[in-house]
Amino acid sequence: MTSEQLMYDIEVVKSLTDKELHQRLCESWQITNGKLEVWGLIQNASQAGERKLPTCLMDVKSLKDSSIIDYPIRVRLGFDRGIFISFNSSEELFGFEDGTYVRCELCLAPAREREKHENPFECNVVITSVQRLIELPEYTHKHLVKGEESLLLDEAVYKLHVQKLQDKIDSSLSKLKAEHQQLESELSGQINDLEKNAQEEKQKLDEHNVALQKTISTTQEMQQIKRDLEIEIDAHKKAEERMSKKIEKLKSYISDKAQFLKTFEFMDEADFDSFIFDVANERNTAEMLSFADILGGDYKLAVSYIQAYLKEQDILYPRHIIENYLTLIRCNDLIILAGDSGSGKTNLVQSFAKAVGGVSKIIPVKPNWTSSEDLLGYYNPLEKKYLATPFLEAIIEAQQNPEVPYFICLDEMNLARVEYYFADFLSKLEDRDSIPEIQLYSDDESAHVLSELKAVVTIISDAKSKYSQDGIVDFVKLMQDEEINTEMKRAFGFSDKDSLIKYHGDIRRMLSGVISTPSKIDIPANVRIIGAINIDETTHYLSPKILDRTHIMKFKSPLLTDWDEIFSTIESYDFADVSKPLFMEVAELGERRPYPKFVRDNEFCHLFIDLNKQFFNPLGVEFGMRTIRQGLNYLELFSEVNESRELAINNFIIHKVLPKFTFDGSKQAGAYNKLDLLDKVLLAKLEDVITEHDSMSDEFSCIAAVKTIIDNAKANDGVVNYWA
């Protein structure tokens, strides 16, 4: 500070206004134009240990005469600490390098800063006033100019500025030399690599020539093999023609025998047609929208179309339900739809079947079902006929129409104990490596019926031929001929009291049973089995064996659905017409194939191994390898309708884990009782795993479901029950 600058006492100035403080600064620095104009050196923001230093103006001098100035009051933060500039870097705003000399105008800092630093005169740089000081070409003048103004620099500042420029030049030259050396080294390395690559390419070319010679030799051998195959194919074609002629003769023979059985009323018209002709129903694809051709096989678009199609039928389901249900259909596992009466379970089965051009069969379950015979029927040895159920008839119908998807729903499935009547059938469905087969009755019974029929046909044919009754066209008229009647009773070993007419009826029923219900049938690829259950005092809980082999979709009352959201979602789809069902091949609705392999390093496998160790096993919840492999299959298929992996895991937990939560929460499980383990540990773990849970509807969120289970358990003496 120069001797001319005035000094003030803090008690005198702290009550002055900003205008009065500004005036005191002008008087102290001998400024007459009212502008606090200075010049100095820019120092950019930097880091000093844990403290960040701001961008400041250093070496501040008066623009009037280059005199050193300071605040006209004794303070701990003077001009030697710099004047604060409100940006991180001069390059950021002006393009100035660190260490650039500038001229600028000062203004009083904000009042809170002045109070904080106990300096009423504290100043900041006026950003808009900052200008670079440009040095003259002749250093002998030792001054910098801006426009027409010139500013004389003292000797020390001049030398410092020159030294900085020299340092920058030396640094640039050093950097250029280093870059040059690096470039030379890189070029040398590239030349060596090119020479090495050239040698390798030459070696490869030599190897290629050798391989080419082998290929030429192999081609000649293949041409000879081709000629040999053509000779074999020609021989096979001739053999096929001969076989075709034999098959035609066999068909003709079978047709003649069937016609004989029909003529003599052992076989009715419907059985004759099913025996001789292919009576499978054809799907009218002309009245349907092709999933493969129009939607490009895109399952996400299929979900959109099905939801929009159902809306046109006045059937509303949230998109999530369609995504989930279609994925489960493609999984080819048993699906159980759980919810209150009227929540849309069976309606989903029927409406979805219609939407994809399939057939739905609703089979009511009765409370007195106790065995697989109630589901599939049984063989009556007295009538020598299998008594089929509506469920079995639906399976057989599906078998006769293999191109049509069949959705068979066991309605109110848990009115009877599912493990009593369905466990055997469910075990058949578990076979993922081959087509599941159901043995309805002994093959010997079927063979016995056909053997007896053969004997009857032979006796009738012989009697008809022996007595030259070519004009007789049915069994009744044949029996009306006394000679033939007597001869046939003798051949059958019947007495006069025995009735051939009654025996004819018995044979007819037996044959019809064999034709309509074979001794064993395959579960067709076009069949999906769905169960619908209510949970109330009239129904039974599902056993662990059933839960382990099924996927549970839980439904809430449709009155709780956000209809506006459904309409808004459907309006966002770009479909010109949604009046036609969607034509999907049976294979496009899922194929029975082995579940994906369990891989320990897989993220999903690792997650559920961890969950099982920490939670499921201590809670007494059964969770095995098959369940994880079912989950891998579900995740793979769900990804084609929705990319969210977290949503897929959320759905899997609802399907396969939460339905098994039925236990006494007051019992101890390690350091916690079971209810506390749910509430204080598992819930937090699931929230970490499914980070998107806040954006999910409570209706479909496993987090919301667990919270509901916990709240219900706390209100019910700690009894945990997902189904309550």
C-alpha positions in Angstrom: 0.0 0.0 0.0 1.4 3.5 -0.9 1.7 6.2 1.7 -0.9 8.3 -0.1 -3.7 5.8 0.5 -6.1 6.8 3.3 -6.7 4.4 6.2 -10.0 4.1 8.1 -11.1 2.6 11.4 -13.5 -0.4 11.2 -15.9 1.2 13.7 -16.1 4.3 11.4 -16.9 2.5 8.1 -18.9 -0.6 9.1 -22.1 1.4 9.3 -21.6 3.2 5.9 -23.7 2.4 2.9 -22.3 0.7 -0.2 -22.3 4.0 -2.0 -20.3 5.7 0.8 -17.9 2.7 1.0 -17.3 3.0 -2.8 -16.6 6.7 -2.4 -14.0 5.9 0.4 -12.2 3.5 -1.9 -12.0 6.1 -4.6 -10.6 8.6 -2.2 -8.1 6.1 -0.8 -6.9 5.1 -4.3 -7.0 8.7 -5.6 -9.5 7.8 -8.2 -11.5 10.7 -9.7 -13.7 9.1 -12.3 -15.6 6.8 -9.9 -14.3 3.6 -11.6 -12.3 1.2 -9.5 -10.1 0.2 -12.5 -7.1 -2.1 -11.8 -4.8 -4.6 -13.6 -3.2 -7.8 -12.6 -2.4 -11.4 -13.2 -5.1 -14.2 -13.6 -4.6 -17.3 -11.4 -7.0 -20.1 -12.2 -8.7 -22.3 -9.6 -6.6 -25.0 -8.0 -6.6 -27.7 -5.3 -4.4 -27.2 -2.2 -4.7 -30.4 -0.2 -8.4 -30.8 0.8 -9.0 -27.0 0.2 -10.1 -25.8 -3.3 -8.6 -22.3 -4.2 -10.8 -20.1 -6.3 -9.8 -18.2 -9.5 -8.3 -14.9 -8.4 -6.7 -11.7 -9.7 -3.2 -11.4 -8.2 -0.6 -8.7 -8.1 -3.3 -6.1 -8.2 -2.2 -2.5 -9.3 -4.0 0.7 -10.1 -4.7 1.2 -13.7 -4.1 4.9 -13.2 -0.4 4.7 -12.3 0.5 1.1 -11.7 0.8 1.8 -8.0 0.2 -1.2 -5.6 -3.1 -0.8 -3.8 -4.8 -2.4 -0.9 -7.9 -2.1 1.3 -8.0 1.1 3.3 -8.5 -0.9 6.5 -6.5 -3.5 8.4 -7.9 -6.9 7.6 -6.5 -10.5 7.5 -7.4 -11.0 3.8 -5.9 -8.2 1.8 -5.1 -7.7 -1.9 -2.1 -10.0 -1.5 -4.5 -13.0 -1.2 -6.1 -12.0 -4.5 -9.5 -10.7 -5.7 -12.1 -13.4 -6.2 -13.4 -14.0 -9.8 -16.7 -15.9 -10.0 -15.8 -18.7 -12.5 -13.6 -21.8 -12.3 -11.1 -20.9 -15.1 -10.3 -17.9 -17.2 -10.2 -20.2 -20.2 -13.7 -21.3 -19.4 -15.1 -17.8 -20.0 -12.5 -15.8 -22.0 -10.2 -18.3 -23.4 -7.4 -16.8 -21.3 -4.5 -19.0 -20.2 -3.4 -19.2 -16.6 -1.0 -16.3 -15.9 -2.6 -13.8 -18.4 -2.4 -10.1 -17.5 -5.8 -8.4 -17.6 -7.4 -5.1 -16.8 -10.7 -4.9 -15.1 -13.1 -3.0 -12.9 -13.8 -3.9 -9.3 -17.1 -3.7 -7.3 -18.0 -4.4 -3.7 -18.4 -8.1 -2.9 -21.9 -9.3 -1.7 -22.6 -8.1 1.9 -22.6 -11.7 3.3 -19.0 -12.2 2.0 -17.9 -8.9 3.5 -19.4 -9.8 6.8 -17.9 -13.3 6.7 -14.4 -11.9 6.1 -14.9 -8.8 8.4 -14.0 -6.5 5.6 -16.6 -3.8 4.6 -14.4 -2.9 1.6 -13.9 -6.4 0.2 -14.1 -6.3 -3.7 -14.9 -8.8 -6.5 -14.0 -8.5 -10.2 -16.7 -7.3 -12.5 -16.7 -10.1 -15.0 -18.0 -8.0 -18.0 -15.1 -5.6 -17.6 -12.2 -8.1 -18.0 -9.9 -7.3 -20.9 -6.6 -8.9 -21.9 -3.5 -6.7 -21.8 -1.6 -7.2 -25.1 2.2 -6.6 -25.2 3.9 -4.4 -27.8 6.1 -5.9 -30.5 9.1 -4.0 -29.1 10.1 -5.2 -25.7 12.2 -2.1 -25.3 9.1 -0.1 -24.6 8.3 -2.4 -21.8 4.6 -1.8 -21.9 1.3 -3.4 -22.8 -1.5 -1.7 -24.7 -5.3 -2.2 -25.2 -6.8 -0.2 -28.0 -5.2 3.3 -27.9 -4.3 3.2 -24.2 -0.8 2.2 -23.1 0.3 1.1 -19.6 3.9 1.3 -18.5 5.1 -1.8 -16.7 7.8 -1.9 -14.0 11.0 -3.8 -14.7 10.2 -6.8 -12.5 6.9 -7.4 -14.1 8.4 -7.1 -17.6 11.1 -9.7 -16.8 8.6 -12.0 -15.2 6.4 -11.9 -18.3 9.4 -12.5 -20.6 10.5 -15.4 -18.5 7.0 -17.0 -18.6 7.0 -16.7 -22.4 10.4 -18.3 -22.6 9.3 -21.1 -20.3 6.3 -21.8 -22.5 8.5 -21.8 -25.6 10.9 -24.2 -24.0 8.1 -26.4 -22.8 6.5 -26.5 -26.3 9.8 -27.4 -27.9 10.5 -30.2 -25.3 7.0 -31.5 -25.9 7.4 -31.5 -29.7 10.7 -33.3 -29.4 9.1 -36.0 -27.2 6.2 -36.4 -29.6 8.7 -36.6 -32.5 10.7 -39.4 -30.7 7.4 -41.2 -29.8 6.2 -41.0 -33.4 9.6 -42.3 -34.7 9.3 -45.2 -32.2 5.7 -46.0 -33.3 6.6 -45.8 -37.0 9.5 -48.2 -36.4 7.2 -50.6 -34.5 4.6 -50.4 -37.3 7.2 -51.2 -40.0 8.4 -54.2 -38.0 4.7 -55.3 -37.6 4.1 -54.9 -41.3 7.2 -57.0 -42.1 6.1 -59.6 -39.6 2.5 -59.6 -41.0 3.9 -59.9 -44.6 5.8 -63.1 -43.6 2.7 -64.5 -41.8 0.5 -63.7 -44.9 3.0 -65.5 -47.1 2.9 -68.5 -44.8 -0.9 -68.4 -44.8 -0.9 -68.2 -48.6 1.3 -71.3 -48.9 -1.0 -73.1 -46.5 -4.0 -71.9 -48.5 -2.5 -73.3 -51.7 -2.0 -76.7 -50.0 -5.6 -76.6 -48.7 -6.8 -75.7 -52.2 -5.2 -78.8 -53.6 -6.8 -80.9 -50.9 -10.2 -79.2 -51.7 -9.8 -80.0 -55.4 -9.2 -83.6 -54.5 -12.1 -83.7 -52.0 -14.4 -82.1 -54.6 -13.6 -84.8 -57.1 -14.4 -87.4 -54.4 -17.7 -85.6 -53.5 -18.7 -85.6 -57.1 -18.3 -89.3 -57.2 -20.3 -89.6 -54.0 -23.0 -87.4 -55.5 -23.2 -89.7 -58.5 -23.5 -92.7 -56.2 -26.2 -91.0 -54.1 -28.2 -90.1 -57.3 -28.2 -93.8 -58.1 -29.4 -94.7 -54.6 -32.1 -92.0 -54.7 -33.3 -93.3 -57.9 -33.5 -96.8 -56.4 -35.3 -95.4 -53.4 -37.8 -93.6 -55.6 -38.6 -96.8 -57.4 -39.0 -98.6 -54.0 -41.2 -95.8 -52.8 -43.4 -96.2 -55.8 -43.8 -99.9 -55.1 -44.4 -99.1 -51.4 -47.0 -96.5 -52.4 -48.9 -99.1 -54.4 -48.8 -101.5 -51.5 -50.1 -98.8 -49.2 -52.9 -98.0 -51.6 -53.9 -101.7 -51.6 -53.7 -101.7 -47.8 -55.9 -98.6 -47.6 -58.3 -100.3 -50.0 -58.4 -103.4 -47.8 -58.9 -101.4 -44.6 -61.6 -99.4 -46.3 -63.4 -102.6 -47.4 -63.3 -104.0 -43.9 -64.5 -100.7 -42.4 -67.2 -100.6 -45.0 -68.2 -104.2 -44.0 -68.4 -103.1 -40.3 -70.4 -100.1 -41.2 -72.8 -102.1 -43.4 -73.5 -104.5 -40.6 -73.8 -101.7 -38.1 -70.8 -102.5 -36.0 -69.6 -99.0 -36.7 -71.7 -95.8 -37.0 -71.1 -93.0 -39.5 -69.0 -90.8 -37.3 -66.6 -93.6 -36.3 -66.4 -94.7 -40.0 -65.4 -91.2 -41.1 -62.8 -90.8 -38.3 -61.4 -94.2 -39.1 -61.2 -93.7 -42.9 -60.8 -90.0 -43.4 -58.8 -87.2 -41.9 -61.4 -85.2 -40.1 -59.1 -82.6 -38.5 -60.5 -79.2 -38.4 -58.8 -76.6 -40.6 -58.1 -73.2 -39.2 -59.6 -70.4 -41.3 -56.4 -68.4 -41.5 -57.9 -66.1 -44.2 -60.0 -64.5 -41.5 -57.0 -64.1 -39.1 -54.0 -61.8 -38.9 -50.7 -63.6 -39.4 -48.3 -63.3 -36.4 -45.3 -64.3 -38.6 -46.1 -62.3 -41.8 -47.8 -59.2 -40.5 -46.2 -58.8 -37.0 -42.9 -60.2 -38.1 -42.9 -62.8 -35.2 -42.5 -59.9 -32.7 -44.0 -61.1 -29.4 -44.1 -57.6 -28.0 -46.3 -56.5 -30.9 -48.4 -59.7 -30.3 -49.1 -58.6 -26.8 -50.2 -55.1 -28.0 -52.4 -56.6 -30.7 -54.0 -59.1 -28.3 -54.7 -56.4 -25.7 -56.2 -54.2 -28.4 -58.3 -57.1 -29.9 -59.7 -58.0 -26.5 -60.6 -54.3 -25.9 -62.6 -54.4 -29.1 -64.5 -57.4 -27.6 -65.2 -55.3 -24.5 -62.6 -57.3 -22.5 -60.0 -55.2 -20.6 -56.8 -56.6 -19.1 -53.7 -54.6 -18.1 -50.8 -55.1 -20.5 -48.8 -56.8 -17.7 -51.3 -59.7 -17.5 -51.2 -60.3 -21.3 -47.3 -60.3 -21.2 -47.2 -62.6 -18.3 -49.9 -65.0 -19.5 -48.4 -65.3 -23.0 -45.0 -66.0 -21.5 -46.4 -68.7 -19.3 -48.3 -70.3 -22.2 -45.0 -70.5 -24.1 -43.2 -72.0 -21.0 -45.5 -75.1 -21.5 -45.8 -75.6 -17.7 -49.1 -75.9 -15.7 -50.5 -72.4 -15.0 -52.8 -71.8 -12.1 -54.9 -68.6 -12.1 -55.8 -67.7 -8.5 -58.3 -65.0 -7.3 -61.8 -64.3 -6.1 -64.8 -65.3 -8.1 -65.4 -62.9 -10.9 -61.8 -61.6 -11.1 -61.5 -62.7 -14.7 -59.6 -66.0 -14.5 -61.7 -68.3 -16.8 -62.5 -65.3 -18.9 -58.8 -64.8 -19.6 -58.6 -68.5 -20.8 -61.6 -68.1 -23.1 -60.8 -64.7 -24.5 -57.1 -65.4 -25.0 -58.0 -68.6 -26.9 -60.3 -66.6 -29.1 -57.7 -63.9 -29.7 -55.2 -66.5 -31.1 -57.7 -68.5 -33.0 -57.7 -71.4 -30.6 -60.2 -73.5 -28.7 -61.0 -73.2 -24.9 -62.5 -76.0 -22.9 -63.7 -75.2 -19.4 -63.9 -78.4 -17.2 -65.6 -78.0 -13.8 -63.9 -79.8 -11.0 -66.2 -81.5 -8.5 -65.6 -81.8 -4.7 -65.8 -85.6 -4.8 -62.9 -86.1 -7.1 -60.3 -88.4 -5.3 -58.3 -90.1 -8.0 -57.0 -89.8 -11.6 -60.1 -91.8 -12.7 -62.2 -88.7 -11.9 -60.0 -86.7 -14.2 -59.4 -89.2 -17.1 -62.1 -91.8 -16.7 -61.8 -95.6 -16.4 -62.1 -98.9 -18.3 -65.3 -100.8 -17.6 -64.5 -104.5 -17.9 -68.1 -105.5 -18.0 -68.9 -103.3 -21.0 -65.4 -103.8 -22.3 -65.4 -100.1 -22.9 -63.5 -97.0 -21.6 -65.7 -94.4 -20.0 -64.1 -91.1 -20.9 -64.5 -87.8 -19.0 -64.9 -84.3 -20.6 -61.3 -83.7 -19.8 -60.1 -86.7 -21.7 -62.5 -86.0 -24.6 -61.0 -82.5 -24.8 -57.5 -84.1 -25.0 -58.6 -86.5 -27.7 -60.3 -83.7 -29.7 -57.1 -81.7 -29.5 -55.1 -84.7 -30.7 -57.5 -84.9 -33.8 -56.8 -81.2 -34.5 -53.1 -80.8 -34.1 -52.9 -77.4 -35.8 -55.4 -75.8 -33.5 -54.2 -74.5 -30.0 -56.3 -76.0 -27.2 -56.6 -74.3 -23.8 -58.1 -76.7 -21.3 -59.1 -75.1 -18.0 -59.9 -77.0 -14.8 -62.3 -74.6 -13.2 -62.4 -74.4 -9.4 -59.5 -76.8 -9.5 -59.1 -76.9 -5.7 -62.7 -77.8 -4.8 -61.1 -81.3 -4.5 -57.6 -82.0 -3.3 -55.5 -81.4 -6.4 -52.7 -83.9 -5.3 -55.4 -86.7 -5.2 -56.7 -86.5 -8.8 -54.1 -84.5 -10.7 -50.6 -85.5 -9.3 -50.2 -88.5 -11.8 -51.1 -86.3 -14.8 -48.9 -83.5 -13.6 -46.0 -86.0 -13.4 -46.6 -86.8 -17.1 -46.4 -83.1 -17.9 -43.0 -82.9 -16.2 -41.4 -84.9 -19.1 -39.6 -82.3 -21.1 -37.5 -84.6 -23.3 -40.2 -86.5 -25.1 -44.0 -86.4 -25.8 -45.8 -87.4 -22.5 -47.9 -90.5 -22.9 -51.0 -91.5 -20.8 -51.8 -95.2 -20.5 -55.6 -95.3 -20.1 -56.1 -99.1 -19.9 -54.3 -102.3 -20.8 -53.2 -102.9 -24.4 -54.4 -106.5 -23.8 -58.0 -105.3 -23.4 -57.9 -103.4 -26.7 -56.3 -106.5 -28.4 -59.0 -108.7 -26.9 -61.8 -106.5 -28.4 -60.2 -106.5 -31.8 -59.6 -110.2 -31.7 -63.3 -110.9 -30.8 -64.4 -108.5 -33.5 -62.2 -110.3 -36.1 -63.8 -113.6 -35.2 -67.3 -112.1 -35.5 -66.6 -110.6 -38.9 -65.2 -113.9 -40.1 -68.3 -115.9 -39.0 -70.6 -113.3 -40.5 -68.7 -113.3 -43.8 -68.6 -117.1 -44.0 -72.4 -117.3 -43.2 -73.2 -114.7 -45.8 -71.0 -116.4 -48.4 -72.2 -119.9 -47.6 -75.8 -119.1 -47.9 -75.2 -116.7 -50.9 -77.1 -113.8 -49.3 -75.5 -111.1 -51.4 -78.6 -109.0 -51.2 -78.5 -108.7 -47.4 -77.1 -105.3 -46.4 -77.4 -105.1 -42.7 -77.1 -107.3 -39.6 -80.8 -107.3 -38.6 -81.9 -108.6 -42.0 -79.1 -111.2 -41.8 -80.5 -112.4 -38.5 -84.0 -112.5 -39.9 -82.8 -115.4 -42.1 -83.5 -118.5 -40.0 -80.8 -120.6 -41.6 -78.1 -118.0 -41.1 -79.3 -117.2 -37.5 -79.1 -120.9 -36.6 -75.6 -121.3 -38.3 -74.2 -118.2 -36.5 -75.5 -119.3 -33.1 -73.8 -122.7 -33.7 -70.6 -120.9 -34.7 -70.7 -118.6 -31.7 -71.6 -121.5 -29.3 -74.9 -119.7 -28.3 -78.0 -121.4 -27.1 -81.5 -120.7 -28.5 -82.0 -118.3 -25.6 -79.0 -116.2 -26.4 -79.6 -113.1 -28.4 -77.4 -112.3 -31.4 -78.9 -108.9 -31.6 -77.8 -108.1 -28.0 -74.3 -109.5 -28.8 -74.2 -107.3 -31.8 -74.9 -104.3 -29.6 -72.2 -105.3 -27.2 -69.6 -105.7 -30.0 -70.7 -102.3 -31.5 -70.1 -100.6 -28.1 -66.8 -102.3 -27.7 -65.6 -101.3 -31.1 -66.7 -97.7 -30.7 -64.9 -97.5 -27.4 -61.6 -98.8 -29.0 -61.9 -96.4 -31.9 -62.9 -93.3 -29.9 -60.6 -94.0 -26.9 -57.4 -95.9 -27.6 -55.6 -97.7 -24.8 -53.0 -94.9 -24.6 -52.7 -91.4 -26.0 -50.0 -88.7 -26.2 -50.5 -85.3 -24.7 -50.6 -83.3 -27.9 -48.2 -80.3 -28.4 -51.2 -78.1 -29.1 -52.6 -78.5 -25.5 -52.1 -76.1 -22.6 -53.5 -77.0 -19.2 -54.6 -74.2 -17.0 -56.2 -74.3 -13.5 -58.5 -71.7 -11.9 -58.8 -71.6 -8.2 -60.6 -69.6 -5.5 -59.3 -69.5 -1.9 -62.1 -69.6 0.7 -63.5 -71.9 3.3 -64.9 -74.3 0.7 -61.6 -75.0 -1.0 -58.3 -76.8 -0.3 -54.8 -75.3 -0.3 -52.3 -76.4 -2.9 -49.7 -78.8 -1.6 -45.9 -78.1 -2.0 -45.7 -80.8 -4.7 -48.3 -79.0 -6.8 -46.8 -75.5 -6.1 -43.3 -76.7 -7.1 -44.5 -77.7 -10.5 -46.8 -74.8 -11.4 -46.8 -71.1 -12.0 -49.3 -69.0 -10.0 -50.9 -65.9 -11.4 -52.9 -64.1 -8.8 -55.8 -61.9 -9.8 -57.5 -59.0 -8.0 -61.0 -57.6 -8.4 -61.3 -55.9 -11.8 -63.0 -53.0 -10.0 -59.5 -52.1 -8.6 -58.0 -51.9 -12.1 -57.0 -48.5 -13.6 -59.2 -48.5 -16.7 -57.9 -45.1 -17.9 -54.4 -46.5 -18.0 -55.5 -49.5 -20.1 -57.3 -47.2 -22.6 -54.4 -44.8 -22.7 -52.0 -47.7 -23.4 -54.1 -49.2 -26.1 -54.5 -45.8 -27.8 -50.7 -45.6 -28.1 -50.7 -48.7 -30.4 -50.6 -48.1 -34.1 -53.1 -50.7 -35.4 -55.5 -49.7 -38.2 -57.7 -52.8 -37.6 -57.9 -55.2 -34.6 -61.1 -57.0 -35.6 -59.4 -60.3 -36.6 -57.9 -62.9 -34.3 -54.1 -63.4 -34.4 -53.0 -66.5 -36.2 -50.2 -68.1 -34.3 -48.8 -71.5 -35.1 -48.8 -74.1 -32.3 -45.0 -73.9 -32.2 -45.1 -70.1 -31.9 -47.1 -70.5 -28.7 -44.2 -72.5 -27.2 -42.6 -75.8 -27.6 -42.0 -78.5 -25.0 -38.2 -78.6 -24.6 -35.8 -79.2 -21.7 -35.3 -76.3 -19.3 -32.1 -74.3 -19.6 -29.2 -75.8 -17.8 -28.3 -74.6 -14.3 -25.0 -72.6 -14.4 -23.6 -71.5 -11.1 -22.0 -68.3 -12.5 -25.3 -67.2 -14.1 -26.5 -64.0 -12.3 -30.0 -65.3 -11.9 -28.8 -68.7 -10.5 -26.4 -67.0 -8.1 -29.1 -64.6 -6.9 -31.6 -67.4 -6.0 -28.9 -69.7 -4.5 -28.1 -66.7 -2.2 -31.8 -66.1 -1.4 -32.4 -69.7 -0.7 -29.5 -69.9 1.8 -30.3 -66.6 3.5 -34.1 -66.7 3.6 -36.1 -69.5 1.9 -34.4 -72.4 3.7 -34.5 -70.7 7.2 -38.2 -69.9 6.5 -39.0 -73.6 5.7 -39.8 -72.7 2.1 -39.0 -75.5 -0.4 -36.9 -74.2 -3.3 -35.0 -76.6 -5.6 -32.9 -76.8 -8.8 -36.0 -77.5 -11.0 -37.5 -74.2 -9.8 -34.4 -72.2 -10.8 -34.3 -73.9 -14.2 -38.0 -73.0 -14.7 -37.1 -69.5 -13.8 -34.3 -69.4 -16.4 -36.8 -70.6 -19.0 -39.3 -67.9 -18.0 -36.7 -65.1 -18.1 -35.6 -66.1 -21.5 -39.2 -66.1 -22.9 -40.3 -63.0 -21.0 -37.4 -60.9 -22.5 -39.2 -61.2 -25.9 -42.3 -59.2 -24.6 -40.5 -56.9 -22.1 -36.8 -56.0 -21.8 -37.0 -55.4 -18.0 -35.0 -58.2 -16.3 -36.1 -56.9 -12.9 -39.8 -57.2 -13.8 -39.2 -60.8 -14.9 -37.5 -61.6 -11.6 -40.4 -59.8 -9.8 -42.9 -62.0 -11.6 -41.0 -65.2 -11.0 -40.9 -64.5 -7.2 -44.7 -64.0 -7.3 -45.3 -67.2 -9.3 -42.9 -69.6 -7.6 -41.8 -68.2 -4.2 -44.6 -66.2 -2.4 -47.3 -68.9 -2.9 -45.2 -71.2 -0.6 -45.2 -68.6 2.3 -47.5 -70.4 4.8 -45.8 -70.8 8.2 -45.8 -69.7 11.8 -43.9 -66.4 11.8 -43.3 -66.5 15.6 -40.9 -69.4 15.3 -37.2 -68.7 15.4 -35.0 -68.7 12.3 -31.4 -68.0 13.4 -31.1 -64.5 15.0 -34.6 -63.5 14.0 -38.1 -65.0 14.3 -39.5 -65.8 10.9 -41.7 -62.8 10.7 -38.9 -60.4 11.6 -36.7 -62.2 9.0 -39.3 -61.3 6.4 -39.9 -57.8 7.6 -36.4 -56.6 8.6 -34.2 -58.5 6.2 -35.8 -60.1 3.2 -38.0 -57.1 2.3 -34.9 -54.8 2.2 -33.0 -57.4 0.2 -35.8 -57.6 -2.4 -35.9 -53.8 -2.6 -32.2 -53.8 -3.4 -32.7 -56.5 -6.1 -35.7 -55.0 -7.7 -34.8 -51.3 -7.9 -37.7 -50.5 -10.2 -40.3 -51.6 -7.7 -41.5 -48.0 -7.1 -42.6 -47.7 -10.7 -44.5 -51.0 -10.6 -48.2 -51.2 -9.8 -48.9 -52.7 -6.4 -51.1 -55.3 -8.1 -48.1 -56.8 -9.8 -45.3 -56.0 -7.4 -43.7 -58.7 -5.2 -42.5 -55.9 -2.8 -46.1 -54.8 -2.3 -47.2 -58.5 -1.9 -44.5 -59.1 0.8 -45.6 -56.0 2.7 -49.2 -57.2 2.6 -48.2 -60.6 3.8 -46.3 -59.0 6.7 -49.2 -56.7 7.7 -51.6 -59.6 7.6 -49.3 -61.7 9.7 -48.9 -59.0 12.3 -52.7 -58.7 12.6 -53.0 -62.5 12.8 -50.7 -63.5 15.7 -47.7 -63.8 13.4 -49.2 -66.5 11.1 -47.8 -65.9 7.6 -50.1 -66.9 4.8 -49.8 -65.7 1.2 -53.3 -66.9 0.5 -55.0 -65.1 3.4 
